[in-house]
Amino acid sequence: MASSLATVEIWQSKLLSEQRKPLREGGDLRPPLMPASVNKHVGVLKHMIQKAMDWELISEDAAKRVRRVKITPENNRRLRFLSMDQISNLLDACEKRLKPIVNFALNTGCRRGEILGLTWDRVDLEHGFILLDETKSGKRREIPINATVRALLKAIVKRPKKPKIQYVFVNPYTDNRYYDLKKSFASACEIAGISDFHFHDLRHTFASQLIMAGVDITSVSRLLGHATLTMTLRYAHLAPNHLQNAVDVLSNLTSTHEKTKGHA
């Protein structure tokens, strides 16, 4: 274990820099992992090493070397979202198969993996919600179905499909679920004249538009399935007059008190 620290740091570096294998045969190589994902991998490894030391499988000195691996700085400040006009342009630019997926993302705030992995047994049109069990936070999450999502899901239900199909969004040419939308989504963005925009930014758009419409931060946090409210506070500055409204509450309270006192 003399070189355990170097070995882990080399592995960490590869995760950050090397392209990953495609999800399916013949597919495109995937980009390297983001710093946040790499840190989770390193965190799991450190936990395993700690357990190995607890069970006396390795020495404490070897465990200390691995614990010295530094966490990669994360850049979670990127906040790219679309205006209502840009949303309309993007939807118009989407090809027929892509449009319902993008529309679904804009109206639910779901992550790409949650959308492409969504199965019909998680959709309850009767009661108006979608139940997600496998989420990034590890917690179950209920997504309310609004009128737009209900209409697009009903349109999919009406299409003739084979009994074996369990996924909501499938490739009509293969009857299999989608794994990668990178090319078609990039093409739609280019046609719509939208640059520097990724599929995950649809989730930012969902949250940003809700906040700008006056929805409270706690509700948005629950809809996004964030583990803590702190994660959602990045959108707080978009709230219309949220600071002014906060101090106006006190003004209203004191004004009411003065009026009551005057009538006494």
Secondary structure, DSSP 4 states (H G I P E B T S, - for coil): -TTHHHHHHHHHHHHHHSPBPPSSTT-PPBPPPPHHHHHHHHHHHHHHHHHHHHTTSS-HHHHHHHHTPPPPPP---------HHHHHHHHHHS-TTTHHHHHHHHHH---HHHHHT-BGGGEETTTTEEEE-S-TTSS-EEEE--HHHHHHHHHHHHS---TT--BSSEETTTTEE----HHHHHHHHHHHT--S--TTHHHHHHHHHHHHTT--HHHHHHHHT-SSGGGTGGGGGGSTTHHHHHHHHHHHHHHHHHHHHHH-
